[in-house]
């Protein structure tokens, strides 16, 4: 990632927890449900052990479950107000979820969703 502080601030707003001062480090990680570890490394950190490392194109794939459809709207609005670009404004998806997409500080697409009825 290009800016550890900006990235961790973004993901903290989505509920992930990082140790104090992690934004000043070249590597940060958090553990989520099921013991899954998510890790962030700066480009400089990756290059320190992989001289062939080249920052790639932004990707995507992380989706954050919100408590309800209103939270999808409010979290999306708060992150857009904080300067993160919206990819797709909140909408009611045909598969039974309120859904929205925005970009993290590295340009990756992040999804927000909540069930509009009973989970399928």
N, C-alpha and C positions, 0 to 999 in steps of 0.2 A: 504494500500500500504506500501511497505517496505521503500521506499525512496521518500518522498514528493518532494524534490528539483529535482531529476532526472525525476520523472513523470511529474511535471509541465513544466520542460524545454522541454520535448518531445512534450507535447500537445501545448505549446506555438509555437513551430516550425510548428504545423499544423494550426495555426491561432486562437487558443483559447486565451482569455485574462483573466488574473488573477490580483488581486491587487498587487502592489509592496509589497514584503516581505511575500507573501503567502507561499512561499517555506519553511519558518521557522515555520509555524503554523501546528498544528495537523489536521486542517480541512481547506479545500479550496473549493471554488465553483465559477462557472461562469454561466452566462445566455446566452443561444443561441437563435436563431430565434424561434419565437412563444412563448417566455417566459419560455422555458424549462430550468430548473436548473440542471446542472451537478455538482456532489459533489465528492470530494476526502477526504478520512480519512486515517490517518496512522493506522497501526494495533494496536498501543498503544492506540490511541484515541478510536477506536472501543471497545477494551478490557476494557476501563475505565467505560463504561456503560453496556457492555455485557460481563460478565466474562467467558461466554462459547464461545466467538468468537475464531475461529481458521481460520487462513488464508487458503483459498481454492486453488484449482487448477486454473491456469490461464484460463480465458474464452475468449470471443471475442464478436463482435457484433457491434462495432462502425465503420462506414464508412464515409470517408471524401471526399466530391465532390471537384474535382480540376477543374480549369478553362478550361483545354483542355488536350488532351493526353500527350503533351510534359511536362505539369506540373506534371502529374502522375510520369513520368520518373525522372524528376529533384527532386521532393520532396522525392521519394523513394531513389534515389542516395544520397541525402544530409543526410537523416536519417541513412542510412547504413554507410556512411562515418563517421557519429557521433557515431557509435558503436552499433546501434540498428540492431538486426538480421533480415535478410530478410526471410520471410516464402515462398514467391513466387515472383520471379522477374516480372516486368511489362510484361503483355501479352495482346493481343487483344482477348477479350472474345467473344464467339459466340452470346451473347445477346446485342452486339452493344456498348460495353464499353472497354476502356483501363483500366486495373485493375492491382493492385499489393497488396501484403500483407506483413506486417512486425510485429514485436513484440514490445510492449511498455516496459518500464523498469520493469514492474511486470510480463511480459511474455504473456500478453493478445494480441490476434491477432487484428490488426487494418488494415482496408482496405482503399485503395486510389482508386478513380475511376473518370473517365470523359467519357462523351458520345463521340463516334467516329463519329456520325452523328446526326440526329435528335433524341431527346429522344423518346423512345417507349411509 
